[in-house]
Structure formats: structure tokens, C-alpha cells
Amino acid sequence: MEPIGFAIGVAGLANIFTSCLDCFEYVQLGRKFGEDYGKCLLRLDAAKVRMSRWGASMGFGPEQHQYPNKSISEEEFRLAQSLLEQIMDSFADAERFSERYKRHAILQKAKADDLIVYDAKRDLEPKYQRLHQTMRELAIRRQSGASLLKKTAWALYEKKKFDTMIEEVTAFINELVDLFPAAKDDQAALCKTEVSAIKETEDLAMLKAIIGDDDQVLAGTVAEEMQRRGHRVTDWEAKGNAKMWAGDDNAFGVESKSHEFSRFTVSDSAEVRLGNVNRGK
């Protein structure tokens, strides 16, 4: 089909996209998530960053001057519109489920504590806080324009429902990405920018573990960056008869990576070797 009008295609999708991206901001997680809270919050953060990356690659938001709008056909427009609406429906379905759960918990007064929600600023473990803030800032920088939705925050109280919602959203984002293959190179470039904003190597490792198969482009970029940076080994102790080597065993011709070792103690008969072995022919 012929490309549809610029104003209809791009502006129309941009408005729906903005509302879709806002949906991520309304979600809170209940205290029943327990030790899974930090991981689930970061998984939600990562999905929003990926969504914002797709939008930026299509020319939506503040980065559109760098990634100009793509020409889209009427069929692509309709499909993209449907996928964005289904993402919003996934959030709405989860919200309706949670509202029913909330009403039932109120009737069962003994379960009232199940309705307490986490506050990321106060309750998020320090090991997750830095990465959460970085991911939020990445997504917020790509948002622009007024939301079509005006809502208050709502809470998910069960991890099982969270998993269902995030898996649905991820599947729809996959379809959006595949619908516009010409934008994938721009997304790869944006992904490198995201990874470079994460300064601590342990945060990269945590992110890679949390996203799993949700975002293969990000996972691959993270792995490449971790390889480029080398290892960072900190806050450790070797004692007793321990024998330890921290470094790489490089075959001939393999570039040697630098590593960082800090805040460690060696005691008793422990033997520690730090550094690389670079083999000859």
C-alpha cells in the first residue's frame, strides 16, 4: 500500500504511543512481592526503556531530529495502532484484576496487610536503586507531549499477574519491532547509548540477568559492553589456604582487557594472583 499522510500516520501513532508509555508509570507493586520486588520493578523499567527506544527510532519524542520519522503504509499504521492499544489493554486488564483482588481483600479484613504497596524511593534495596534510577531517566528523556490519559497510580499485588502482564507487553513490543525492520539499526544505536549510561559493571550484569529473553538486543549489547570493560572485582577476601586467580587466560592474538580490583584483603596462607595471562604462538 501507499504510505499514508504524514500527519495522520506519524502524529496519530505518536499520540497513542505517548499514552502507551505513560501506562508504565502508573503501576505500583504490593508488598506480597517480597524479595522479588526489586527484580520485577527493574523488569518493568527495562520494558519501558525498550518501548521508548522503539518510539525514538520511529521519530516520536525529543530524539526525532536524530531518528527522523519513517514512512509507513496504511496497513503498518493500523497494525501498529492495534499493537499499542493491546499494550494499553494489558495494563488495563491487570488493573481490573487488581481492583477485584483489592475489594476481596478488604472484605477479608485479615488480609488487609496484603494491600500495602512498596515505595521505590524508600523501600527499594540499594543494590537495585541506582539501576532503577538510571533506567527511569533514560525513558523519561524520550517522553514528550501531554498524555491522553489522566490517571492515578494503581497496584499489582501478585507476582503471577505481574508476570502475565509483562509477558504480554513484551510480546506486543516484539511485534512492533518486527513490524518496522528499517528502524532496527536506529534501535541498536539507541541501545548502545542506554548501556553506556550504566556506569557500574555489576549493574550491567544484574540487568542482563533480569531481562532474560525480554530484550535480546539489550542483552547482546550489555554482553558486548561487559566484555569491553573487563572485570570489576570488589569487596572480597581470601583467607586460609585459598588459592585465587582473577583475570583472563588469553589465546594468542586476543586483545587483553583491563580489570579493576578494589577493597579486598588477603590473609593467612592464601595465594592470590591478579592479572591476565597472554599466550604466545
DOTIVO-830353 format. One record per residue (C-alpha): residue number from 1; x, y, z. Coordinates in steps of 0.2 Angstrom, whole numbers, plus 5000, padded with zeros to 4 digits. Example, Ala and Ser with C-alpha at 12.3 -4.5 7.8 and 13.67 -1.06 7.14 Angstrom:
<torzas>
<torza><n>1</n><xx>5062</xx><yy>4978</yy><zz>5039</zz></torza>
<torza><n>2</n><xx>5068</xx><yy>4995</yy><zz>5036</zz></torza>
</torzas>
This chain:
<torzas>
<torza><n>1</n><xx>5000</xx><yy>5000</yy><zz>5000</zz></torza>
<torza><n>2</n><xx>5005</xx><yy>5018</yy><zz>4998</zz></torza>
<torza><n>3</n><xx>5011</xx><yy>5027</yy><zz>5013</zz></torza>
<torza><n>4</n><xx>4998</xx><yy>5037</yy><zz>5022</zz></torza>
<torza><n>5</n><xx>4998</xx><yy>5055</yy><zz>5026</zz></torza>
<torza><n>6</n><xx>5012</xx><yy>5061</yy><zz>5037</zz></torza>
<torza><n>7</n><xx>5001</xx><yy>5070</yy><zz>5049</zz></torza>
<torza><n>8</n><xx>4989</xx><yy>5055</yy><zz>5051</zz></torza>
<torza><n>9</n><xx>5002</xx><yy>5041</yy><zz>5051</zz></torza>
<torza><n>10</n><xx>5015</xx><yy>5049</yy><zz>5062</zz></torza>
<torza><n>11</n><xx>5006</xx><yy>5061</yy><zz>5073</zz></torza>
<torza><n>12</n><xx>4992</xx><yy>5049</yy><zz>5076</zz></torza>
<torza><n>13</n><xx>5004</xx><yy>5035</yy><zz>5082</zz></torza>
<torza><n>14</n><xx>5014</xx><yy>5047</yy><zz>5092</zz></torza>
<torza><n>15</n><xx>4999</xx><yy>5052</yy><zz>5102</zz></torza>
<torza><n>16</n><xx>4994</xx><yy>5033</yy><zz>5106</zz></torza>
<torza><n>17</n><xx>5012</xx><yy>5029</yy><zz>5109</zz></torza>
<torza><n>18</n><xx>5014</xx><yy>5043</yy><zz>5122</zz></torza>
<torza><n>19</n><xx>4998</xx><yy>5036</yy><zz>5131</zz></torza>
<torza><n>20</n><xx>5005</xx><yy>5019</yy><zz>5130</zz></torza>
<torza><n>21</n><xx>5022</xx><yy>5024</yy><zz>5138</zz></torza>
<torza><n>22</n><xx>5013</xx><yy>5033</yy><zz>5152</zz></torza>
<torza><n>23</n><xx>5005</xx><yy>5016</yy><zz>5157</zz></torza>
<torza><n>24</n><xx>5021</xx><yy>5010</yy><zz>5164</zz></torza>
<torza><n>25</n><xx>5022</xx><yy>5025</yy><zz>5176</zz></torza>
<torza><n>26</n><xx>5005</xx><yy>5021</yy><zz>5185</zz></torza>
<torza><n>27</n><xx>5010</xx><yy>5003</yy><zz>5191</zz></torza>
<torza><n>28</n><xx>5015</xx><yy>5000</yy><zz>5209</zz></torza>
<torza><n>29</n><xx>5019</xx><yy>4983</yy><zz>5216</zz></torza>
<torza><n>30</n><xx>5012</xx><yy>4977</yy><zz>5233</zz></torza>
<torza><n>31</n><xx>5022</xx><yy>4970</yy><zz>5247</zz></torza>
<torza><n>32</n><xx>5017</xx><yy>4952</yy><zz>5244</zz></torza>
<torza><n>33</n><xx>5031</xx><yy>4953</yy><zz>5230</zz></torza>
<torza><n>34</n><xx>5044</xx><yy>4952</yy><zz>5244</zz></torza>
<torza><n>35</n><xx>5061</xx><yy>4948</yy><zz>5238</zz></torza>
<torza><n>36</n><xx>5055</xx><yy>4948</yy><zz>5220</zz></torza>
<torza><n>37</n><xx>5051</xx><yy>4967</yy><zz>5221</zz></torza>
<torza><n>38</n><xx>5067</xx><yy>4974</yy><zz>5215</zz></torza>
<torza><n>39</n><xx>5069</xx><yy>4962</yy><zz>5201</zz></torza>
<torza><n>40</n><xx>5051</xx><yy>4965</yy><zz>5195</zz></torza>
<torza><n>41</n><xx>5052</xx><yy>4983</yy><zz>5196</zz></torza>
<torza><n>42</n><xx>5068</xx><yy>4983</yy><zz>5185</zz></torza>
<torza><n>43</n><xx>5060</xx><yy>4971</yy><zz>5173</zz></torza>
<torza><n>44</n><xx>5046</xx><yy>4984</yy><zz>5171</zz></torza>
<torza><n>45</n><xx>5059</xx><yy>4998</yy><zz>5169</zz></torza>
<torza><n>46</n><xx>5068</xx><yy>4988</yy><zz>5156</zz></torza>
<torza><n>47</n><xx>5051</xx><yy>4986</yy><zz>5146</zz></torza>
<torza><n>48</n><xx>5048</xx><yy>5004</yy><zz>5147</zz></torza>
<torza><n>49</n><xx>5065</xx><yy>5009</yy><zz>5141</zz></torza>
<torza><n>50</n><xx>5063</xx><yy>4996</yy><zz>5126</zz></torza>
<torza><n>51</n><xx>5046</xx><yy>5004</yy><zz>5122</zz></torza>
<torza><n>52</n><xx>5054</xx><yy>5021</yy><zz>5122</zz></torza>
<torza><n>53</n><xx>5068</xx><yy>5015</yy><zz>5111</zz></torza>
<torza><n>54</n><xx>5056</xx><yy>5009</yy><zz>5098</zz></torza>
<torza><n>55</n><xx>5047</xx><yy>5026</yy><zz>5099</zz></torza>
<torza><n>56</n><xx>5063</xx><yy>5036</yy><zz>5097</zz></torza>
<torza><n>57</n><xx>5068</xx><yy>5025</yy><zz>5082</zz></torza>
<torza><n>58</n><xx>5051</xx><yy>5029</yy><zz>5074</zz></torza>
<torza><n>59</n><xx>5054</xx><yy>5048</yy><zz>5076</zz></torza>
<torza><n>60</n><xx>5042</xx><yy>5051</yy><zz>5091</zz></torza>
<torza><n>61</n><xx>5048</xx><yy>5062</yy><zz>5105</zz></torza>
<torza><n>62</n><xx>5063</xx><yy>5073</yy><zz>5108</zz></torza>
<torza><n>63</n><xx>5075</xx><yy>5062</yy><zz>5099</zz></torza>
<torza><n>64</n><xx>5066</xx><yy>5064</yy><zz>5082</zz></torza>
<torza><n>65</n><xx>5078</xx><yy>5076</yy><zz>5075</zz></torza>
<torza><n>66</n><xx>5091</xx><yy>5062</yy><zz>5076</zz></torza>
<torza><n>67</n><xx>5080</xx><yy>5047</yy><zz>5071</zz></torza>
<torza><n>68</n><xx>5068</xx><yy>5055</yy><zz>5058</zz></torza>
<torza><n>69</n><xx>5050</xx><yy>5049</yy><zz>5055</zz></torza>
<torza><n>70</n><xx>5049</xx><yy>5033</yy><zz>5045</zz></torza>
<torza><n>71</n><xx>5037</xx><yy>5032</yy><zz>5030</zz></torza>
<torza><n>72</n><xx>5023</xx><yy>5020</yy><zz>5035</zz></torza>
<torza><n>73</n><xx>5009</xx><yy>5012</yy><zz>5025</zz></torza>
<torza><n>74</n><xx>4991</xx><yy>5012</yy><zz>5030</zz></torza>
<torza><n>75</n><xx>4992</xx><yy>4993</yy><zz>5034</zz></torza>
<torza><n>76</n><xx>5008</xx><yy>4996</yy><zz>5045</zz></torza>
<torza><n>77</n><xx>4999</xx><yy>5011</yy><zz>5053</zz></torza>
<torza><n>78</n><xx>4983</xx><yy>5000</yy><zz>5058</zz></torza>
<torza><n>79</n><xx>4994</xx><yy>4986</yy><zz>5064</zz></torza>
<torza><n>80</n><xx>5005</xx><yy>4997</yy><zz>5075</zz></torza>
<torza><n>81</n><xx>4989</xx><yy>5006</yy><zz>5082</zz></torza>
<torza><n>82</n><xx>4982</xx><yy>4989</yy><zz>5086</zz></torza>
<torza><n>83</n><xx>4998</xx><yy>4983</yy><zz>5095</zz></torza>
<torza><n>84</n><xx>4999</xx><yy>4999</yy><zz>5105</zz></torza>
<torza><n>85</n><xx>4981</xx><yy>4998</yy><zz>5110</zz></torza>
<torza><n>86</n><xx>4984</xx><yy>4980</yy><zz>5115</zz></torza>
<torza><n>87</n><xx>4998</xx><yy>4985</yy><zz>5126</zz></torza>
<torza><n>88</n><xx>4987</xx><yy>4998</yy><zz>5135</zz></torza>
<torza><n>89</n><xx>4973</xx><yy>4984</yy><zz>5136</zz></torza>
<torza><n>90</n><xx>4986</xx><yy>4973</yy><zz>5145</zz></torza>
<torza><n>91</n><xx>4989</xx><yy>4986</yy><zz>5158</zz></torza>
<torza><n>92</n><xx>4970</xx><yy>4989</yy><zz>5160</zz></torza>
<torza><n>93</n><xx>4966</xx><yy>4970</yy><zz>5162</zz></torza>
<torza><n>94</n><xx>4979</xx><yy>4969</yy><zz>5176</zz></torza>
<torza><n>95</n><xx>4972</xx><yy>4984</yy><zz>5184</zz></torza>
<torza><n>96</n><xx>4954</xx><yy>4977</yy><zz>5184</zz></torza>
<torza><n>97</n><xx>4961</xx><yy>4961</yy><zz>5191</zz></torza>
<torza><n>98</n><xx>4970</xx><yy>4970</yy><zz>5205</zz></torza>
<torza><n>99</n><xx>4954</xx><yy>4980</yy><zz>5209</zz></torza>
<torza><n>100</n><xx>4944</xx><yy>4964</yy><zz>5211</zz></torza>
<torza><n>101</n><xx>4958</xx><yy>4957</yy><zz>5222</zz></torza>
<torza><n>102</n><xx>4958</xx><yy>4973</yy><zz>5232</zz></torza>
<torza><n>103</n><xx>4939</xx><yy>4973</yy><zz>5235</zz></torza>
<torza><n>104</n><xx>4940</xx><yy>4955</yy><zz>5241</zz></torza>
<torza><n>105</n><xx>4955</xx><yy>4958</yy><zz>5252</zz></torza>
<torza><n>106</n><xx>4945</xx><yy>4972</yy><zz>5261</zz></torza>
<torza><n>107</n><xx>4931</xx><yy>4961</yy><zz>5264</zz></torza>
<torza><n>108</n><xx>4943</xx><yy>4948</yy><zz>5272</zz></torza>
<torza><n>109</n><xx>4950</xx><yy>4960</yy><zz>5285</zz></torza>
<torza><n>110</n><xx>4963</xx><yy>4948</yy><zz>5290</zz></torza>
<torza><n>111</n><xx>4972</xx><yy>4951</yy><zz>5273</zz></torza>
<torza><n>112</n><xx>4972</xx><yy>4970</yy><zz>5274</zz></torza>
<torza><n>113</n><xx>4991</xx><yy>4970</yy><zz>5275</zz></torza>
<torza><n>114</n><xx>4991</xx><yy>4962</yy><zz>5258</zz></torza>
<torza><n>115</n><xx>4986</xx><yy>4979</yy><zz>5250</zz></torza>
<torza><n>116</n><xx>5002</xx><yy>4988</yy><zz>5257</zz></torza>
<torza><n>117</n><xx>5012</xx><yy>4994</yy><zz>5242</zz></torza>
<torza><n>118</n><xx>5031</xx><yy>4997</yy><zz>5240</zz></torza>
<torza><n>119</n><xx>5038</xx><yy>5015</yy><zz>5238</zz></torza>
<torza><n>120</n><xx>5053</xx><yy>5013</yy><zz>5227</zz></torza>
<torza><n>121</n><xx>5062</xx><yy>5029</yy><zz>5234</zz></torza>
<torza><n>122</n><xx>5060</xx><yy>5022</yy><zz>5252</zz></torza>
<torza><n>123</n><xx>5059</xx><yy>5003</yy><zz>5250</zz></torza>
<torza><n>124</n><xx>5070</xx><yy>4998</yy><zz>5235</zz></torza>
<torza><n>125</n><xx>5086</xx><yy>4989</yy><zz>5240</zz></torza>
<torza><n>126</n><xx>5102</xx><yy>4999</yy><zz>5237</zz></torza>
<torza><n>127</n><xx>5108</xx><yy>4986</yy><zz>5225</zz></torza>
<torza><n>128</n><xx>5093</xx><yy>4990</yy><zz>5214</zz></torza>
<torza><n>129</n><xx>5091</xx><yy>5008</yy><zz>5217</zz></torza>
<torza><n>130</n><xx>5105</xx><yy>5015</yy><zz>5206</zz></torza>
<torza><n>131</n><xx>5100</xx><yy>5005</yy><zz>5191</zz></torza>
<torza><n>132</n><xx>5081</xx><yy>5009</yy><zz>5193</zz></torza>
<torza><n>133</n><xx>5085</xx><yy>5027</yy><zz>5193</zz></torza>
<torza><n>134</n><xx>5096</xx><yy>5026</yy><zz>5178</zz></torza>
<torza><n>135</n><xx>5083</xx><yy>5016</yy><zz>5168</zz></torza>
<torza><n>136</n><xx>5069</xx><yy>5029</yy><zz>5173</zz></torza>
<torza><n>137</n><xx>5080</xx><yy>5043</yy><zz>5167</zz></torza>
<torza><n>138</n><xx>5083</xx><yy>5035</yy><zz>5151</zz></torza>
<torza><n>139</n><xx>5064</xx><yy>5033</yy><zz>5147</zz></torza>
<torza><n>140</n><xx>5059</xx><yy>5050</yy><zz>5154</zz></torza>
<torza><n>141</n><xx>5071</xx><yy>5059</yy><zz>5142</zz></torza>
<torza><n>142</n><xx>5062</xx><yy>5051</yy><zz>5127</zz></torza>
<torza><n>143</n><xx>5045</xx><yy>5056</yy><zz>5133</zz></torza>
<torza><n>144</n><xx>5037</xx><yy>5072</yy><zz>5126</zz></torza>
<torza><n>145</n><xx>5020</xx><yy>5079</yy><zz>5124</zz></torza>
<torza><n>146</n><xx>5004</xx><yy>5078</yy><zz>5135</zz></torza>
<torza><n>147</n><xx>4997</xx><yy>5062</yy><zz>5140</zz></torza>
<torza><n>148</n><xx>4980</xx><yy>5057</yy><zz>5133</zz></torza>
<torza><n>149</n><xx>4977</xx><yy>5048</yy><zz>5150</zz></torza>
<torza><n>150</n><xx>4975</xx><yy>5056</yy><zz>5166</zz></torza>
<torza><n>151</n><xx>4975</xx><yy>5043</yy><zz>5180</zz></torza>
<torza><n>152</n><xx>4981</xx><yy>5039</yy><zz>5197</zz></torza>
<torza><n>153</n><xx>4993</xx><yy>5025</yy><zz>5202</zz></torza>
<torza><n>154</n><xx>4986</xx><yy>5008</yy><zz>5204</zz></torza>
<torza><n>155</n><xx>4994</xx><yy>4992</yy><zz>5212</zz></torza>
<torza><n>156</n><xx>4998</xx><yy>4974</yy><zz>5207</zz></torza>
<torza><n>157</n><xx>4998</xx><yy>4963</yy><zz>5222</zz></torza>
<torza><n>158</n><xx>5003</xx><yy>4946</yy><zz>5215</zz></torza>
<torza><n>159</n><xx>5018</xx><yy>4942</yy><zz>5205</zz></torza>
<torza><n>160</n><xx>5009</xx><yy>4929</yy><zz>5195</zz></torza>
<torza><n>161</n><xx>4998</xx><yy>4943</yy><zz>5187</zz></torza>
<torza><n>162</n><xx>5013</xx><yy>4954</yy><zz>5185</zz></torza>
<torza><n>163</n><xx>5022</xx><yy>4940</yy><zz>5175</zz></torza>
<torza><n>164</n><xx>5007</xx><yy>4938</yy><zz>5164</zz></torza>
<torza><n>165</n><xx>5006</xx><yy>4956</yy><zz>5161</zz></torza>
<torza><n>166</n><xx>5024</xx><yy>4959</yy><zz>5157</zz></torza>
<torza><n>167</n><xx>5025</xx><yy>4944</yy><zz>5146</zz></torza>
<torza><n>168</n><xx>5010</xx><yy>4950</yy><zz>5136</zz></torza>
<torza><n>169</n><xx>5018</xx><yy>4968</yy><zz>5134</zz></torza>
<torza><n>170</n><xx>5034</xx><yy>4961</yy><zz>5129</zz></torza>
<torza><n>171</n><xx>5026</xx><yy>4950</yy><zz>5115</zz></torza>
<torza><n>172</n><xx>5017</xx><yy>4965</yy><zz>5108</zz></torza>
<torza><n>173</n><xx>5033</xx><yy>4976</yy><zz>5109</zz></torza>
<torza><n>174</n><xx>5042</xx><yy>4961</yy><zz>5099</zz></torza>
<torza><n>175</n><xx>5028</xx><yy>4963</yy><zz>5086</zz></torza>
<torza><n>176</n><xx>5030</xx><yy>4982</yy><zz>5085</zz></torza>
<torza><n>177</n><xx>5049</xx><yy>4980</yy><zz>5082</zz></torza>
<torza><n>178</n><xx>5047</xx><yy>4967</yy><zz>5069</zz></torza>
<torza><n>179</n><xx>5034</xx><yy>4977</yy><zz>5060</zz></torza>
<torza><n>180</n><xx>5047</xx><yy>4991</yy><zz>5056</zz></torza>
<torza><n>181</n><xx>5063</xx><yy>4982</yy><zz>5052</zz></torza>
<torza><n>182</n><xx>5070</xx><yy>4998</yy><zz>5044</zz></torza>
<torza><n>183</n><xx>5071</xx><yy>5005</yy><zz>5062</zz></torza>
<torza><n>184</n><xx>5081</xx><yy>4991</yy><zz>5070</zz></torza>
<torza><n>185</n><xx>5098</xx><yy>4999</yy><zz>5066</zz></torza>
<torza><n>186</n><xx>5092</xx><yy>5015</yy><zz>5075</zz></torza>
<torza><n>187</n><xx>5086</xx><yy>5005</yy><zz>5089</zz></torza>
<torza><n>188</n><xx>5103</xx><yy>4996</yy><zz>5090</zz></torza>
<torza><n>189</n><xx>5112</xx><yy>5013</yy><zz>5091</zz></torza>
<torza><n>190</n><xx>5100</xx><yy>5019</yy><zz>5105</zz></torza>
<torza><n>191</n><xx>5103</xx><yy>5003</yy><zz>5114</zz></torza>
<torza><n>192</n><xx>5122</xx><yy>5007</yy><zz>5115</zz></torza>
<torza><n>193</n><xx>5118</xx><yy>5024</yy><zz>5122</zz></torza>
<torza><n>194</n><xx>5107</xx><yy>5016</yy><zz>5135</zz></torza>
<torza><n>195</n><xx>5121</xx><yy>5004</yy><zz>5140</zz></torza>
<torza><n>196</n><xx>5134</xx><yy>5017</yy><zz>5141</zz></torza>
<torza><n>197</n><xx>5123</xx><yy>5027</yy><zz>5153</zz></torza>
<torza><n>198</n><xx>5125</xx><yy>5012</yy><zz>5165</zz></torza>
<torza><n>199</n><xx>5142</xx><yy>5016</yy><zz>5174</zz></torza>
<torza><n>200</n><xx>5144</xx><yy>5001</yy><zz>5185</zz></torza>
<torza><n>201</n><xx>5148</xx><yy>4984</yy><zz>5178</zz></torza>
<torza><n>202</n><xx>5139</xx><yy>4975</yy><zz>5191</zz></torza>
<torza><n>203</n><xx>5123</xx><yy>4984</yy><zz>5186</zz></torza>
<torza><n>204</n><xx>5125</xx><yy>4978</yy><zz>5169</zz></torza>
<torza><n>205</n><xx>5127</xx><yy>4960</yy><zz>5175</zz></torza>
<torza><n>206</n><xx>5111</xx><yy>4962</yy><zz>5185</zz></torza>
<torza><n>207</n><xx>5101</xx><yy>4970</yy><zz>5171</zz></torza>
<torza><n>208</n><xx>5106</xx><yy>4956</yy><zz>5159</zz></torza>
<torza><n>209</n><xx>5101</xx><yy>4943</yy><zz>5172</zz></torza>
<torza><n>210</n><xx>5084</xx><yy>4952</yy><zz>5175</zz></torza>
<torza><n>211</n><xx>5079</xx><yy>4955</yy><zz>5157</zz></torza>
<torza><n>212</n><xx>5082</xx><yy>4937</yy><zz>5151</zz></torza>
<torza><n>213</n><xx>5074</xx><yy>4935</yy><zz>5134</zz></torza>
<torza><n>214</n><xx>5063</xx><yy>4950</yy><zz>5136</zz></torza>
<torza><n>215</n><xx>5075</xx><yy>4961</yy><zz>5126</zz></torza>
<torza><n>216</n><xx>5088</xx><yy>4952</yy><zz>5116</zz></torza>
<torza><n>217</n><xx>5096</xx><yy>4967</yy><zz>5108</zz></torza>
<torza><n>218</n><xx>5099</xx><yy>4975</yy><zz>5125</zz></torza>
<torza><n>219</n><xx>5105</xx><yy>4958</yy><zz>5132</zz></torza>
<torza><n>220</n><xx>5118</xx><yy>4957</yy><zz>5117</zz></torza>
<torza><n>221</n><xx>5123</xx><yy>4975</yy><zz>5119</zz></torza>
<torza><n>222</n><xx>5126</xx><yy>4973</yy><zz>5138</zz></torza>
<torza><n>223</n><xx>5136</xx><yy>4957</yy><zz>5135</zz></torza>
<torza><n>224</n><xx>5147</xx><yy>4966</yy><zz>5122</zz></torza>
<torza><n>225</n><xx>5150</xx><yy>4981</yy><zz>5134</zz></torza>
<torza><n>226</n><xx>5154</xx><yy>4969</yy><zz>5149</zz></torza>
<torza><n>227</n><xx>5167</xx><yy>4961</yy><zz>5138</zz></torza>
<torza><n>228</n><xx>5174</xx><yy>4978</yy><zz>5133</zz></torza>
<torza><n>229</n><xx>5175</xx><yy>4984</yy><zz>5150</zz></torza>
<torza><n>230</n><xx>5183</xx><yy>4969</yy><zz>5158</zz></torza>
<torza><n>231</n><xx>5180</xx><yy>4963</yy><zz>5175</zz></torza>
<torza><n>232</n><xx>5177</xx><yy>4973</yy><zz>5191</zz></torza>
<torza><n>233</n><xx>5181</xx><yy>4963</yy><zz>5207</zz></torza>
<torza><n>234</n><xx>5177</xx><yy>4972</yy><zz>5223</zz></torza>
<torza><n>235</n><xx>5173</xx><yy>4969</yy><zz>5241</zz></torza>
<torza><n>236</n><xx>5181</xx><yy>4952</yy><zz>5243</zz></torza>
<torza><n>237</n><xx>5193</xx><yy>4942</yy><zz>5255</zz></torza>
<torza><n>238</n><xx>5204</xx><yy>4927</yy><zz>5253</zz></torza>
<torza><n>239</n><xx>5210</xx><yy>4918</yy><zz>5268</zz></torza>
<torza><n>240</n><xx>5215</xx><yy>4901</yy><zz>5275</zz></torza>
<torza><n>241</n><xx>5223</xx><yy>4890</yy><zz>5261</zz></torza>
<torza><n>242</n><xx>5213</xx><yy>4899</yy><zz>5247</zz></torza>
<torza><n>243</n><xx>5221</xx><yy>4900</yy><zz>5230</zz></torza>
<torza><n>244</n><xx>5214</xx><yy>4913</yy><zz>5219</zz></torza>
<torza><n>245</n><xx>5217</xx><yy>4920</yy><zz>5201</zz></torza>
<torza><n>246</n><xx>5207</xx><yy>4934</yy><zz>5195</zz></torza>
<torza><n>247</n><xx>5210</xx><yy>4938</yy><zz>5176</zz></torza>
<torza><n>248</n><xx>5209</xx><yy>4931</yy><zz>5159</zz></torza>
<torza><n>249</n><xx>5218</xx><yy>4917</yy><zz>5150</zz></torza>
<torza><n>250</n><xx>5220</xx><yy>4925</yy><zz>5133</zz></torza>
<torza><n>251</n><xx>5224</xx><yy>4915</yy><zz>5117</zz></torza>
<torza><n>252</n><xx>5237</xx><yy>4921</yy><zz>5105</zz></torza>
<torza><n>253</n><xx>5231</xx><yy>4937</yy><zz>5096</zz></torza>
<torza><n>254</n><xx>5216</xx><yy>4940</yy><zz>5108</zz></torza>
<torza><n>255</n><xx>5216</xx><yy>4958</yy><zz>5115</zz></torza>
<torza><n>256</n><xx>5220</xx><yy>4959</yy><zz>5133</zz></torza>
<torza><n>257</n><xx>5206</xx><yy>4968</yy><zz>5143</zz></torza>
<torza><n>258</n><xx>5210</xx><yy>4979</yy><zz>5158</zz></torza>
<torza><n>259</n><xx>5202</xx><yy>4974</yy><zz>5175</zz></torza>
<torza><n>260</n><xx>5199</xx><yy>4983</yy><zz>5191</zz></torza>
<torza><n>261</n><xx>5202</xx><yy>4976</yy><zz>5209</zz></torza>
<torza><n>262</n><xx>5197</xx><yy>4985</yy><zz>5224</zz></torza>
<torza><n>263</n><xx>5193</xx><yy>4984</yy><zz>5243</zz></torza>
<torza><n>264</n><xx>5200</xx><yy>4966</yy><zz>5246</zz></torza>
<torza><n>265</n><xx>5210</xx><yy>4958</yy><zz>5260</zz></torza>
<torza><n>266</n><xx>5222</xx><yy>4943</yy><zz>5259</zz></torza>
<torza><n>267</n><xx>5227</xx><yy>4934</yy><zz>5275</zz></torza>
<torza><n>268</n><xx>5234</xx><yy>4918</yy><zz>5282</zz></torza>
<torza><n>269</n><xx>5241</xx><yy>4906</yy><zz>5269</zz></torza>
<torza><n>270</n><xx>5230</xx><yy>4912</yy><zz>5255</zz></torza>
<torza><n>271</n><xx>5238</xx><yy>4914</yy><zz>5237</zz></torza>
<torza><n>272</n><xx>5231</xx><yy>4927</yy><zz>5226</zz></torza>
<torza><n>273</n><xx>5236</xx><yy>4932</yy><zz>5208</zz></torza>
<torza><n>274</n><xx>5228</xx><yy>4947</yy><zz>5199</zz></torza>
<torza><n>275</n><xx>5230</xx><yy>4950</yy><zz>5180</zz></torza>
<torza><n>276</n><xx>5230</xx><yy>4941</yy><zz>5163</zz></torza>
<torza><n>277</n><xx>5240</xx><yy>4928</yy><zz>5155</zz></torza>
<torza><n>278</n><xx>5243</xx><yy>4932</yy><zz>5137</zz></torza>
<torza><n>279</n><xx>5249</xx><yy>4917</yy><zz>5127</zz></torza>
<torza><n>280</n><xx>5261</xx><yy>4917</yy><zz>5113</zz></torza>
<torza><n>281</n><xx>5260</xx><yy>4907</yy><zz>5096</zz></torza>
</torzas>
